[in-house]
Amino acid sequence: MQIAVISGKGGTGKSSISAAFATLSDKVVLADCDVDAANLYILFNPTHEEEQVYISGQKAEIDYTLCTNCGLCASYCRFDAISLVNEKITISDILCDGCKLCSRICPTEAISMIDSNDSRMFAGTFRNGKMVYGRLAPGEDNSGKLVNIVRDKAKEIAKAENIDTIIIDGPPGIGCPMISTITGVDSVVIVTEPTLSGKHDLERTIEITSKFNLKTWVIINKFDLNEDMTLEIENYCRGIDIAIAGKLGFDPQVVQAMVNCKSIPEWIPNSTISKQIREIFENIKN
């Protein structure tokens, strides 16, 4: 069973809930598909049993033995990636979009395109099973493709290890990485918060998940910080026949759990919030 935990915006507590789900089963495969800002590896410190280079595109590189610093490339670059610094043409790795225009117009053929190979997919073991995650290097793109690589590896490991449950921590927002995260999963859990922006982004996210005909659940995190907005969200979900998996109150111990590299059920197993998360998880699985 593949369960994807997503959110329409950042800061809702999505990764904390993903981590909690991952430590409520005897053995799971945990896939961190928030490749632009992966963080669950910090919490779980998995072993690195496999590493795969991800080529996201190409970047321009200058051969200074051929470059005459004429500046033609800088004048044509629409991304402001090329500049003259101390009378020397330089190309920013982060700003370069890999469009190849500079390499085509260079009169001395001093610019060539090289593969962007700083991004990685990692796979290994953590305390509750296996973990796969991707890390997209700064300035590199096509994160949806890296998400696919992470998910394929997670499914491969689950099959090889005979593990029934895959927990997927998705990226915030509704862009390409989120689409890659939810495609073909069994259930989607949307974590929202009781704010106007939280409700707005929840609506956008549900609009996407509904097109995939996926079983969708909603968790309202920190619901007690704004109970009027919580009620609005509940009424909205009921009106479109979306199940509320549960509501979680604000608890400062969540931060303490992260500081100590623990999930919420690991840090405070007998607390109200841990019991609520356990009930939510069992409800979603069944």
JOKAUR-V716436 format. One record per run of one state. SS is the DSSP state (H for helix, E for strand, C for the rest). FROM is the first residue (numbers start at 0). TO is the last residue. Records with the same first field share a line. If there is no record, write none. Layout:
BEGIN
SS=FROM-TO, FROM-TO
END
This chain:
BEGIN
C=0-0, 7-12, 22-26, 32-38, 44-48, 54-56, 62-70, 76-80, 85-86, 91-99, 105-109, 115-117, 126-127, 135-141, 161-164, 172-174, 182-185, 193-194, 211-213, 221-221, 225-225, 239-241, 248-251, 259-262, 267-270, 285-285
E=1-6, 27-31, 49-53, 57-61, 81-84, 87-90, 110-114, 118-125, 128-134, 165-171, 186-192, 214-220, 242-247
H=13-21, 39-43, 71-75, 100-104, 142-160, 175-181, 195-210, 222-224, 226-238, 252-258, 263-266, 271-284
END
